[in-house]
């Protein structure tokens, strides 16, 4: 099951990073059904499988932190028996999953304080935290005009537009990525999620950097939402992912190459603020 989940995670390109992190963490429950002769053997296997899950998507800081935290909690508990080790593992998994889920929800709740009724917002890619924030805001009677970029080449923005279109109080318009400069002058805010922030860079779906750059030129504030667990100061080196060229062009490339990076790096200096479960951080 864990190997299958690792393979599935490699292909999970239309899911938010928190969803991927939870799926990877819950996959470790498969070890609870296996037999082990000693605690040492169990912990080694736990670490080995956690490493396999982390390697499945090295670009997701939340996945990296989540499965690593499960291993650390079990190791720190220093169990005396395999049964005890499994109990600690089960508790750690539920603890980590709860923190990922609650972190996203608290970040969404914190964002509402900084949103104004009637704003015109541009968002990019698919962020479950952004969607939850807008959902909570509309439940409180707020309304927004929302521009959603397609997030090519996988068109993940279409999924966002469909979700937002079901919410009362939102007037949703889907636009091409390259049209963001045309519509940003109408916007009062860019509201996006994050894969992670490492040192002075925001890593998010490719296309974020040009949107943030254009927004800065037009003095439109860029607000990023996400769990504080996605902000990493040490122990993590972001690895970009290059998707298959077929997503860009179905026919063979003759005489030229095709590159299809999944993420880009945006200097945090271009961001007006980052709102997490721990509150609001400005730059």
TANORRA-V338157 format. One line per field, one symbol per residue. psi: psi as a letter, one per 20 degrees, with the letter a starting at -180 (. if undefined). A space follows every 50 residues. Layout:
psi=???
//
This chain:
psi=gggghghhhhjnikqqhhggggggghhiihhiiqpqhrgggghghggghh gghhhhniiohhgghghhhgggggghhmqhrgghhhghggggghggghhg ghggghggghhhhjqppjqoqpqqboohggghghghghhjjqqqppppqh lqiilhhhggggghiipqipoppprqgijhhhihhiqiqporaqgrpodk ppprppigghghggghhjkpqoppqrqhiiophrjpopoqporphhhgph qqpojrrpqmqhrrpppiiiphqppaijappq.
//
